[in-house]
Amino acid sequence: MKNVTTIDSSEIANYANKYLIPQKNSFVIDTTYISYVYSLDSSLNQIKKNHLQPLQALYFNKTGKLISYHINCYTGGFPNLKWNRNGVFDSFPPKTQAPLDTIFTYNDIKKFVKDINDDKNAEYNILVFWNIAMGRQSKRLIKIVNENAKLADKSINIIYVNNDDIYLK
């Protein structure tokens, strides 16, 4: 992981382009997200920790329920994270890797995504949390989510959310 520094919108756009993220699907998480997660009940500490990981792919069904969850600390692998360990991304939606929880629906999380314009008709909404600080690991997560999306037989909406700023606090 690189040192986290302030990143401006043009640098995010540059990396998004480099990682093949369509501009219309590229967004930034509001820094209030981290405060919100920390404010949740302390009995949810492990779940909170999961939702604060730098790299995440969250798959939601049409009703906004989390149905598949992937975070960096559950992947294993060195020097590269093994996102498809045990073939979890070989089907769509992928088999969940991290424990599913109900603390966030799709609508709950998107409140923290700046200027989101999402597809309300999609059968699945996928949020990909990525950042510049994690370098090639972000690029690898984005690539596997994009490859997995090709397996979908229903409409999907992929939203790429840069989260560098929340780690500055």
Secondary structure, DSSP 4 states (H G I P E B T S, - for coil): -PPP----HHHHHHHHHHTT--GGGEEEB-THHHHHHHHS-GGGHHHHHHHT-SSEEEEEETTS-EEEEEEGGGT--SSS--TTGGGTTSSSSPPP-SPP-SS--HHHHHTTBTT----TT-SEEEEEEE-STTTHHHHHHHHHHHHHHTT-SS-EEEEEEE-GGGG--
